[in-house]
Amino acid sequence: MAAYTTETITPKYHEALVGWQKKNFPELEFLQKNWSKYYPTQTPYQLFAKIGKLNSETINFGRLAGQPRFEHAGEMVGNMFYTARDIIRAQASTELGSIQQHRLTLEEAPTDQMKISILRIMAEELRHGYQMFWVFDHDASWRKPGHPDVAKETMDELLAMELGNHVLDAFNIPFHNFLDNVVFATVIDLVGKYQLEMQKVFSYAPMARSMSPMLSEEGYHIGSGRGFLKELAIGATTDRGSYSTEDIQRALNAWVPRGLEMFGNERGGETAVAFGFKDRNNGTAQGEYFNEVREVLELVNVEVARTKIKELSAPDARSLVREVQDTGETIKEISPKDLLFVPDRKFFRRRGMEEIVYMPYDVYGNLISDNGKPVNAHGYLAYLATVLPDYFMHTGEFAKYREGLLAHEAPEPGQSYGW
């Protein structure tokens, strides 16, 4: 039996999404015409919803564990109904927002293969957005009496979203060069994998049925990002690449904190578990994500070390990489500057636990101080200019961070500065 069935949404919203695609992603036509050339073993791309199978008919987590999953949104009451709406809305926003971001620098791809892969990622993100529209559109009970037409309002809002007003910060950052495409696919799409995995248990059955087909496609996005990141890192090592190791590290410094924040406050997420929408709280999922990013970069570093020292085996290269990063010393031609690392979870945070938000932590997790006190906002902004991409410092999202940082430092009347 097939792993999924397919459905389309009502003509009004199907045509609206096709119109959105023609405006925001006209390159899809080229990809569709050449799909069999680049992906001869893959089923030709089509824009429809893929309806997967449930791993169980009952709710797996939370207060209602053991009861049948909800087939209709209207069966959910109060905060449960609107929390489900918010999660589906956020998921759809990420899919559409990432297409708008990728397109900005699509033509800067160093190779044709990289460009085609990003086109496929964009096409599958469009299908994922369509999938979330199906979750809203096929279920008339989102329009239950006594409530606004939640589905219509949300879908109309999503169709109107531009860069700058998407739900999550990471999807409001304009890409500047193709390095953003690659790092985004590596670290932000990985967050997407965690969210989809957690939502396979969703107590609202149509959402749960959507997760497995989306996950199978998300794997291509993540794999492409990792492969291209390795390629760019090796190119930096051999001086044949488009970007230096420092360029790549600065991009990681900008994107990893935004990825961490996509999980929500580290101490939160219990409501989603209680409602049976996810199987892990925010802190648990974020910790697993952070460790996986570390593993990804270690694998990249292993290939960098083996490029510089041809006779190194993979296990020996891994040991060498760890030794260099632990000691901070150059060993057997490998310098810390040759290797990539994950910035500390406390670095450059705009959202999260109160004790780390807007606090001046460096990329290694050390509190930057001046005469024993945390450095002030202007001092931290000066530090950030040394570790973030220059263009990123001029984005609207960074302007919001700067405003928040300065407001965080400002004292209440009659009080002294906290820093």
Secondary structure as UniProt FT lines:
FT   STRAND          5..7
FT   HELIX           11..24
FT   TURN            26..27
FT   HELIX           28..38
FT   TURN            40..41
FT   STRAND          49..51
FT   TURN            63..66
FT   HELIX           73..75
FT   HELIX           79..104
FT   HELIX           106..108
FT   HELIX           112..137
FT   HELIX           140..143
FT   TURN            145..146
FT   HELIX           150..160
FT   TURN            163..164
FT   HELIX           169..172
FT   HELIX           178..183
FT   HELIX           184..188
FT   HELIX           189..198
FT   HELIX           199..201
FT   HELIX           205..237
FT   TURN            238..239
FT   HELIX           245..261
FT   TURN            262..263
FT   TURN            266..267
FT   HELIX           270..274
FT   TURN            275..276
FT   HELIX           282..308
FT   TURN            310..311
FT   HELIX           314..327
FT   TURN            332..333
FT   HELIX           336..338
FT   TURN            345..348
FT   TURN            354..358
FT   TURN            363..364
FT   STRAND          369..370
FT   TURN            371..372
FT   STRAND          373..374
FT   HELIX           377..387
FT   HELIX           391..394
FT   HELIX           396..409
FT   TURN            413..414
//
